[in-house]
Amino acid sequence: MKFTKRIDKIPPYPFAILDQKKQEAIERGQDVISLGIGDPDLPTPQKIIDTLCKEAANPANHQYPSYEGMPVFRETAAEWMKNRFGVEADPKSEIISLIGSKEGIAHIYPAFVQLGDISLVPAPAYPVYNVATILADGTPYVMPLKRRSGFLPDFDIISTEVLKKARIMFINYPNNPTGAVASLEFFEKAVKFACDNDIILCHDAAYTELTFDDYEAPSILEVDGAKDVAVEFHSMSKTFCMTGWRVGFVVGNKDIIAGLSRVKTNIDSGLFQAIQYAAITAMNDVVDEQLEIRSIFQQRRDILVDGLKSLGWDVDLPKATFYLWAPVPTDETSVEFCSRVIKETGVLITPGVGFGEEGEGFFRICFTQSVERIEEAVGRLSKMKL
Ligand SMILES: *Cc1c(COP(=O)(O)O)cnc(C)c1O
């Protein structure tokens, strides 16, 4: 079968080798501890499930939903933004529902990027920014995230040649895969940079609610003037352990949202209303359960970080997300190291290079397993020869 050039340009699935190693380990009868996938193991809070069940039974919810989300969903998202960040947004023009934030992230590119355009993408990163650029016939320009700069991009090193063609930029804090966070001052810099260079600024905010200790993640829309250039993608997935439900929203500049909406209306037909009602329950009514989710991940983080430190590994304590991103403790490549880890211990972790070449030399561990399993994993890692 002949695929299009743009499909052929998509980099090969980076985790394929590891999948194979995992399969081999299972076949050897090894007890595999999977710390590879960024998917919470905890169930969705019961209240959210109850709302879904009730609303799924209502025939009014069985027809096509509105493309942009029900007014009550958008109003609830607006209230949530106001209560959480002090950000005002018009539910009618500045918010639409998404079938998971990944869907919105991917579909914004065909609205604003075409052949000859550049898109600024961080690396290491969530792969969608890069791939969706390629699918829109744009050219990704990599903004490297370095540990010494707190995994924040340096806008000053981007040439005017690149800036002339740059149409859109993505950033993501708290960050996957590095666990890094950004201050409001950094967001101010990003907004100014986007304004000065006439670039659409997109902030992927999937992890703003998965924060630890006293840290509170800001919204980029808290910056004065952000709404002139920016939109922010929110997701219920990580916040409420709802990855399977596929629900999120985008908020911010109304023209950017109108562009995304034009793509979406022609491709999808909105979000099942029963899921929208369930998300409303999540935003309005799941405060204690959400705090509980955070505290469970915080405890796991502490055990993992303390454990790896006691082995002499060079790890930082992440203030948010369920990811630990750390340098490979040997002189192997990240794929060699992670392949040996699964072979010798049955612990599955992700090679950094899977998030772009800039991730080489690092690995990612997700603390999406129970404390017992994390302790078991650390115990096994302690027996590895480095
Ligand atoms: C998980 C994740 C998302 C996507 O979440 P959805 O389930 O599509 O809402 C978006 N961005 C990053 C960085 C993620 O890790």
The ligand as an SDF file (V2000), in Angstrom:
LIG
                    3D

 15 15  0  0  0  0  0  0  0  0999 V2000
   -1.8690   12.8320   28.7840 C   0  0  0  0  0  0  0  0  0  0  0  0
   -1.4590   14.0640   28.0700 C   0  0  0  0  0  0  0  0  0  0  0  0
   -2.3470   14.7770   27.2640 C   0  0  0  0  0  0  0  0  0  0  0  0
   -3.6470   14.2460   26.7360 C   0  0  0  0  0  0  0  0  0  0  0  0
   -4.6230   14.0040   27.4340 O   0  0  0  0  0  0  0  0  0  0  0  0
   -6.0500   13.6300   26.9010 P   0  0  0  0  0  0  0  0  0  0  0  0
   -6.2930   12.3120   27.5230 O   0  0  0  0  0  0  0  0  0  0  0  0
   -6.0480   13.5620   25.4030 O   0  0  0  0  0  0  0  0  0  0  0  0
   -6.8830   14.7340   27.4000 O   0  0  0  0  0  0  0  0  0  0  0  0
   -1.9610   15.9720   26.7040 C   0  0  0  0  0  0  0  0  0  0  0  0
   -0.7260   16.4310   26.9110 N   0  0  0  0  0  0  0  0  0  0  0  0
    0.1630   15.7850   27.6470 C   0  0  0  0  0  0  0  0  0  0  0  0
    1.4960   16.3810   27.8300 C   0  0  0  0  0  0  0  0  0  0  0  0
   -0.1630   14.5720   28.2370 C   0  0  0  0  0  0  0  0  0  0  0  0
    0.7570   13.9090   28.9380 O   0  0  0  0  0  0  0  0  0  0  0  0
  1  2  1  0
  2  3  1  0
  2 14  2  0
  3  4  1  0
  3 10  2  0
  4  5  1  0
  5  6  1  0
  6  7  2  0
  6  8  1  0
  6  9  1  0
 10 11  1  0
 11 12  2  0
 12 13  1  0
 12 14  1  0
 14 15  1  0
M  END
$$$$
